[in-house]
Amino acid sequence: MKTGLMQEGSATAPIVALLDAGTAHSNAEVVRARAFAEPLLAAEQLDTGENALAHADGVAAILQGIGSAPELQAAAYLVYAGDFLNKPEEVVSKAFGDSYASLVSHTRKLVQLQRAARGAAAGGDRKGDQRAEQTERVRKMLLAFSRDLRVVLLRLASRLQTLRWFAAVRRDCPAELAEESLSVFAPLANRLGIWQIKWELEDLAFRFRDPDRYKALAKGLQETRVVREQRVDAARAALQADLQAQGIAAEVQGRPKHLYSIHKKMQGKDLPLERVFDLRALRVIVASVADCYAALARLHEVYTPVPGEFDDYIAKPKPNGYQSLHTVVIGADGQAMEVQVRTREMHEHAEHGVAAHWAYKEAGARGYAGVSAAGEFEEQVARARKAVLNQLLAWERDAVHADGAAGFDDRIYVFTPQATIVELTAGATPVDFAYAVHTDLGHRCRGARIDGQMLPLNTPLRSGQTVEIIAAKEGGPSLDWLNPELGYLQSQRSRAKVRAWFNALQLAETVAKGRDLVEKLLQREGKTALKLDELAARLGFKGADALFEVVGKDEYSLRNIELLLRPPEPVADEDELLAQKHTRSASIAGRGGVLVVGIDSLLTTLSRCCRPAPPDAIAGFVTRGKGVAIHRSDCSNLAEMRRRSPERVIAVAWGGADADGKGGPVYPVDVLVEGSDRQGLLRDVLEVFAKEKMNVVAVNTQSLKPHAAKPRPGGGDTAWMSFTLELADASRLAKLLRDLCAISGVRSARRR
């Protein structure tokens, strides 16, 4: 047995009997959808053990019975077929359109959520755990249902079909399915006004959840069924004849009271079955509202009304839109009888609810969930969508209050003027709403109409409201929006978008400042023809803007650009070096035959590997073509070169001050800093350099994730920063390194 996505199923024979093929399949779309699904479903079974195709047939029959459009009946087959396709949304979209593909996707996701929540609730150790999972499931369903009413109708029909199948094959229904049907699906059908599905869900769930009481009640009613039916038929015929005699065209129906409502009445009023007198009921259907009240008046003339048992749901409809007149009268036989009086339109709504007023058409992008709408139909769709969402929100509140649990106060649902549903955090404002619709709309938001009334932008929104944003043609957000005391933004996502806008604005200003500095330098050097991207690449940057950014932030010295633009001084080859060395031997003899490194020693270069600077102990290595390379005595590279060519290592010493007495030269020194990455760390380090009056000529920073860096206590990203300083005396580094280590977040600071 292959497990299908849907848990609900149906027995083939009973469902085929329920489905009138000549009617249900007369629509070409239904026929095509069933032909598409049949090869996929005919041999498959669902989790319950029922044939998948038979279940789809049953769902289509139920949808037809509540007056849904043929397109929705066709969708029933595609939803179940999707569980047996590799790429269901893609396949259905190509064969039937995006509207059906969207429905398949949403329904499959919803079923997966239901299964996961049901499994978690079943595994709970306490009743409270199960109740929390149940409430969470209600919320998940609400979120999915609010986007497409078709999902609501499909899930209701599917659950009803599942219970029918368990009853038909006389198998025990799983307790969690029966409980969920009674506590979630039946109240949902009631809120949407689909009475026909509601009462059958309640009766079947009652049968499986409490079989002993169900059987006892059914047996008790069966014993008086014949007499009760005779009395109902007699009362029905008498009332219809009397109304016609009064000139009121009416259809009078005998209506059995379903078992679960009798059970609830017995439980609520603590009555035995023989004390429940209104087991029989009549329904009077007339042409107009005026006829409703005329029929009621005649009814109270002919029969004695029971005090306190009259309700006018025409003048004051129920929250789900239900309208009717309810009364209880004493019949000719002295027994109580419930009578409902309504128009034909009210009757259709009472039986089928929102399904009786919902039409779907294949659509383009403007439609609701893929449904095209135009003119009056578009307005009807918008009104229906708002009504459905409000009913679903009310249903969720009913469930929360019934459970005695805390409500879902963290989310609200509001509408755009086009009736698109937008989900927001509780307490969200029109500015949050604008950012949720589109980032650019949020930036340009200047005002808002809430249910047609202009209100401040920091007004908290409530579920069910319609919000229209007044936007400027261009512009950006206000800094006031980031002030939490003013209450303009409640969503972290909205705050992030506002901060991103101001960060981008600041970055643009920094880049412009850096560009201006670089371009002025190029003008001074006479290099205006040099391409900026090429210059940035030669300096090791990805692009010109990256160079401008660090220059604008004063994190990159313009001297690096000057050194790049100025041609290097010519370097003597090895033979010339040796010749100059011998010719100068007399001049250095007074210094003990030691080559002096200083401004008058043109044949020396400072090695980059160890960056020597006074008063470091140093040694020289005669290179080929690049003069004498000066290394620190403890340099690892020098040790390797000494091992390979000891004859090329010579003694050197640092030179004195300039001849003009202005002091000695400066030398580049590399300093490495490691620390925990945080905002402002680079700024704090640069402040220490500035305080010590040290010139920073190059900066290189890198941030590594914890798994890429050496594990450190406290976790977090690790920042590696390399600075090249210009110093006349390296002894100043000791104090500098101590000051750097004192900075918050810095783990180590050392000379390279």
Buried (B, 14 or more C-beta within 10 A) or exposed (E): EEEBBBBBBBBBEBBBEBBEEEEBBEBEBBBBBBEBBBEBBEEBBBBBEBBBBBBBBBBBBBBBBBBBBBBBBBBBBBBBBBBBBEEBBEBBBEBBBBBBBBBBBBBBEBBEBBBBBBEBBEEBEEEEBBBBBBBBBBBBBBBBBBBBBBBBBBBBBBBBBBBBBBBBBEBEBBEBBBBBBBBBBBBBBBBBBBBBBBBBBBBBBBBBBBEEBBEEBBEBBEEEEEEBEEBBEBBBEBBBEBBEEBEBEBBBBBBBBBBBEBBEBBEEEEEEBEEBBBBBBBBBBBBEBEBBBBBBEBBBEBBEBBEEEBBBBBEEBBEBBBBBBBBBBBBEEEBBBBBBBBBEBBBBBBBBBBBBBBBBBBBEEEBBBBBBBEEEEBEBBBEBBBBBBBBBBBBBBBBBEEBEBEBBEEBBBBBBEEBEBBBBBBBBBBBBBBBBBEBEBBBBBEBBBBEEEEBEBBBEBBBBBBBBBBBEEEEBBBEEBBEEEEBBBBBEBBBEBBEEBEEEEEBEEBBEBBBEBBEEBBEEBEBEEBEBBEBBBEBEBEEBBBBBBBBBBBBBBBBBBEEEBEEEEEBBEEEEBEEBBEEBEEEBEEEEEEBBBBEEBEBBBBBEBBBBBBEBEBBBBBBEEBBBBBBBEEBEBBEEBBEEEEEBBBEBBBBEEEEEEEEBBBBBBBBBBBBBBEEEBBEBBBEBBEEBEBBBBBBEBEBEEEEEBEEEEEEBEBBBBBBBBBBBEBEBBEEBBEBBBEBEBBBEBEBE
